[in-house]
């Protein structure tokens, strides 16, 4: 469910015609719908009413300060994976004790920063990381709260690049290893064991891998209880998929019900780290057609947004629906929608049935609210696009288009060239 609909033939975000925003701020731009965001947060939270839980939004999906500030007001915490994300979360008003810190490569500086911020827990991903966190906490005169990210070796049946809970992935510690590390952690002076964690992958369209993983964790929890290791938190990660084309993922209500059925009786506070399911369909990328190029074999629609703005199609071959801002009738024909970047992988859509698009037409690339702006880069020295938040009939530019000065910010030319 989202708020990007045609009204009198013009694509709107809530009450605002997208063309109106484009005329004012230019293209490309990201646009997020606040009403959709509110609905998605409620859709996740309402089934958990009365359940002892904390939802920590996986801000790698969307780390706009405005979006995070909204999450904070809704009582959500954050799942962070870097010092930069931690900084943003705090700036947006998310309290430290609602922040979990995941990721295989936490640096010493990042660990110190998180200890100072008083986070809920570190999700530990290796034996050495556990030792380093113990040492840093000791140095700072604190106890570090931890959980171990268990790699349960289940197949999430998703794109291999976004599958994280199988034996050959770099993430987490396998079940036997986790047992051993918990027993070590128990004796570490500056470590407080508070939780157990897993995250098996992203864009899952079936609940069974989640339930499989939860089942394996349950066995480990029971074994650890036998060794006197107990927990407050059970963190089930994120990963619930969304509809880009015709996927039919479980809705949050069914997902939550299945999880509660599997682990509700353990008496642990449940931590969730959803990203995509909250923000994916709350955002789009609006871009303008620069050229229509017909070759012997193909038609290319060349637009002013590229893989630097939205990387998912280039990186994963991901599908994003394309909708003209002005509804078009007439015959559909196949075309590639491509960006201006000097790479053959710079496409937003391949062999897509589209109405005839001409120079000056604008299109929306749908379902771009998750892993859109956060994966944008300055490749080809292209400034990042602005982000706009729509609330009813008003819209707010929540991040500006980068300027050329922004592109060279912090750069210097050393005085050695003569
Ligand atoms: N927790 C952890 C530890 C994660 O690594 C992730 C995502 C999440 C939570 C949130 O997963 P979600 O609910 O959004 O599925 N760039 C890729 C997705 C990478 C996901 C990485 N980890 C994409 O564009 O599809």
Boltz pocket constraint, residues with backbone or C-beta under 6 A from the ligand:
constraints:
  - pocket:
      binder: B
      contacts: [[A, 58], [A, 60], [A, 61], [A, 79], [A, 102], [A, 103], [A, 161], [A, 162], [A, 199], [A, 201], [A, 202], [A, 203], [A, 237], [A, 238], [A, 239], [A, 240], [A, 273], [A, 274], [A, 275], [A, 276], [A, 277], [A, 312], [A, 370], [A, 371]]
      max_distance: 6.0
